């Protein structure tokens, strides 16, 4: 496959992400606090996370390890940054959740698998066949700025997740209003942090599939944050009115 064909596929995938964004503004994905029993067969929440997140790592590494001769220190650094996120998201984060007994619809898991397979292909194929970073790229301003954004996003995401997880005592499954830190400004700083993280990754990678991944991250996470924000306001009469959903003072 030449780069022209490959890029056409990625642009089409990004356009699909924009359509998905518009759909998710109207239809809330039924998992987590929004789970609905009428969406068919369900499986364990923890198991669902593992099954749906693992494919992106498997496919990415399949392409990369099949063409190690095309990798250098820069591409390995970028691949490691991506894998760092997904190792946590697949094998650590699900087992930190205090969601014993909670389930998610298989249809959501299946949709996430498709999403992750396409992203694993787009990034993996790029690094296997088209990546051409020079070692001097480490000193480029976009790599340095992007790296700082990526690390900042990871920190915001992890700290916010930890605050949310620790709102529940072991065995509890209810919801309370999160307080303090970035929760003073937005309902979902964890999702805000993830968008910052993937903005940083796109900037430091400076390639089409990384931008595509950012587009899809926004398409999924912004509507998710808006749904969470509405849910909080409906469930808690005393929910802080000054908070926005995901971007402080904006959305």
N, C-alpha and C positions, 0 to 999 in steps of 0.2 A: 504494500500500500504506500503510495507516495504522500508527501506532506499535504498537497492540495486536497486529496480525497479525505485524508485524516482530518484536516481542519474543517472541512465541510460537515463532517459527522459531528465534530465538537460544537460547531456553531448551531447545528440543529438541536443538539442536546441542551445547549443553553437556552434556545428558544422554548424548548419543552419546559425548562425550569421556570421561565417567566409565566407560561400558561399555568403551571402547577401552583405558583405563587398566588395567582388570581383565584384559582379554585380553593386553595387552602384558606383564603380570606373568608370564604363562604361556608366551607365544610371543615369542621375540626377533626383532625385525625384521632380516632378513638383508642388511645392508649394512655397509660398513666392515669391522672385524675379524670380524664375524659373517656375512659373505657366504657363501652356499651356492649351488653350481652347479645344484642341483635346483629352483631357483625360476624357471626359464625363461630366456628371452632376456636378455642383459646388455649394457649399454653402458658407455662410459668413465665412471669415477667423477667426473671433473671436469665432463664434459658433463652428466651426470645432475644434478649440483648446480645448474647454470645453468638447465636445463629445468624442474626442479621448483620452484625458488624464484622465478623471474621472474613467474609468473602473479599472485601476490598484489599485486605492485607495479603491474602493468598494469591489473588490474581496479580496484584502489583509485584510481589516478589517472584512470581512465576516468570514474568517478562524480564524483570531486572536480572535475575540469576541466570536466565537463558542467554543474556548478552552482557556479562560482566566486563567483557573487553571494551565496551563502550562507556564504562563508568570511570569517573575520577573522583578526587576528594570532594569536589563541589557537589556533584550529583549524589554521592553517597551521603553527604551531610543533609541535603534536602530530603532524600528518601528516609533517612533516620528521623528527621523532624516529623514527617508524616506518620511514620510507624510508631513513634513515641506517643502521639495522640491516640492512635487506635489500639495499641497494646493496653493502655489504661482503659479506654472506652469499652474494650471487648472482654478483658480478663480481670480487671480490678474494679472498675466502677460498678458493674452490676451486682457484685457481691458485697459492696459497701452499703447498698440500698437496704433500707429497713421496710421492705414491701412483702413480707412473708404472706403467702396466700393470694397475692395479687397476680392477675393474668393479663395477657394482651392477645388480641385477635391474630390468628395465623395469617390473615390477609395483610395485616400491617407488616408482619415479619417478611412475608413474600415480597411486598412492595419495596421494603428496605433492602432486601437481597438484590433485587434488580437494580436499584439505585446504586448500591455499592459495587456490583459487578461492572456497571458501565463506568463508574469513576475509577475502579481498579484498572480496567482496560485503558481508559484514556490517559491516566498518569503512567501506567506501566509501559504502554506502547511508546509513549513519548520518550521516556528515559531509555528504553531499549533501542530506539531507532533514530531519534531526532535530537536528543540533548547534545549540546556541544559547548559546555562551559569551559572556559580557560581557568587556570589556577588563580589568576589575578582577579577573578570575579569575586573572591572573598573580600576584596577591598572596595568594591563598588558600593555607592551610597544606597542603592535600592536593596542590596543584600544586607547591609548593616542595619538600615532602618527597618526593613522587613523582619529581620531576626529579632530586633528589640520589640516590635509589635507582636510577633509570634509568642515570645516568652511572656510578655505582659498579658496577652490573651489567655495563655495557659494558666497563669497565676490567678487571674480573675475568675476563670471558669472553675478551677479546682477549689479555690477558697469559697466561692459561692455554693458549689455542690456540697462542700463539707458543712457549711452552715445549714443548708437545707436538710441534709441527712441527719445532723445532730439535733434538729428540732424534735425528732421523735426519740423516745426512750426505746430500748430493745423490746420488741413485742407490740409496740404501738403502731397503728396504721392511719391515724387521723391526721388532720391538717390544722396548722396554726399559722398566724401571720408572721412571716420572717421579719426580723428587725435588725437595724444597725448596718454598718458598712455601706456598700452600694445599694442595699435594699432600701435605704432612705430615699433613693431617687428613682429606682426602677423596680418593677416586679420580678424581672428575670435577668439579673446580672450574670448568671451562669451562661445564658444564651448570648447575651451581649459579649461576654468574654470569648465565646467560641467564634463569633463573627470577627472580633478583633484578631483572634488567632489566625483565622484563615485569610483575612486581609493581609496580615503579615506574611503568611506563607506565599500568597500570590505575588506580593511585592518582591520577596527575596528570591522566588523561583523565576519570575518574569517569563512565564510561558502560558500558552493557551489553556491547557488542561487545568492548571492551578487557578486561572481566572474562572473557568467553568465551574470548578469546585466551589469557589467563593459565591458565584451566582446561585448555585443550588443550595448552599448553606443558608444564604439569605432567604431564598424561596421557601425553605422549610422552617427556619428558626424565627423569622419575623412574624409570620402568621401564628406560630405556636405561642410566642410570647404574648401576642394580642389576645389569644384565646385564654391563656393563663390569667392575664390581667382582668379580663371580663369575669372570669370564674371567681377570682378573689373578691371583686367588688360585689358580685351577687351573693357570695357565701358569707361575707363578713360586713355587717353594717358599719363597723368602725374602721373599715379599711382606709388607710391614708389617701386622701384625695389628691395630694400633690404628686404622688408617684405616677410615672408613665410606664408603659409596658416594657420597653427595651432600650430606647435611646433617651438619656436624661433630657427632659424638657421638650422632647420632640414627639416621639411615638410611644 
